Amino acid sequence: MKGYEEIFRQIGIRIAYYRKLRGYTQEVFSEMLGVSTSYYSQIEAAGCYKPISLRTLFRIAEALEVEPYKLLMRD
């Protein structure tokens, strides 16, 4: 996914921001989503650039009670 690393990094940062704002740990939030903590931590990891599906993005947005576009906005 060459060229998209920065976009994935920004999405992960936004997800982490909203997760922390809601007071969830990565462990608790990954359980809410039904994914492993390892997989979820890769989504937020600044150096990992983990692509995610739209389904996963929508599930994350729903759990965080934010509109999906807020996770996709670019700086």
Secondary structure as GFF3:
##gff-version 3
##sequence-region A 1 75
A	DSSP	alpha_helix	5	21	.	.	.	ID=ss1
A	DSSP	alpha_helix	26	33	.	.	.	ID=ss2
A	DSSP	alpha_helix	37	44	.	.	.	ID=ss3
A	DSSP	alpha_helix	54	64	.	.	.	ID=ss4
A	DSSP	alpha_helix	68	72	.	.	.	ID=ss5
###
